């Protein structure tokens, strides 16, 4: 792989990771509720999911998953259910508005849950696999590229995606005093919950 090819790939990936999607909303959701640490833990879960999916594509498992309608549809509907579940959670928090109790519960058992939310929202989204499978072949020459080159391209998505999400978490942390206001938290939870359910509905319709 040449440096010019990789540079072109980087430009494309930057546009991809900057596009708002479930990863962005899940990170925001956990940043609002769990602060800087909560956002970082969710980001770690999402990055792990990207590494898992990128590795699967590099070793040919991604193609098998997409080609198997049973596996692909099962994964898709799991993704739909999980995004809607997270959305309903956020809407319930907005409706209840008891953020003192929510924050206290989050401190007690929040880290594992936030990592799990990031991981599962990513690995149950087959659009991530489809993205890898549609983009990577455009930059790979099967006659000359090695497995290492494929993994490099796949992991670049995970790294750049994580960097962008960390910057987003840092921004949320910088305005955390304003976000702590009950009316603001309720509005943000309503927005993130509605958006997550919207992403779930879009995934359901994208059959």
Helices and strands as residue ranges (DSSP letters): H 3-18, H 22-58, H 61-67, H 69-96, H 99-123, H 126-135, G 136-139, H 147-174, H 176-179, H 182-205
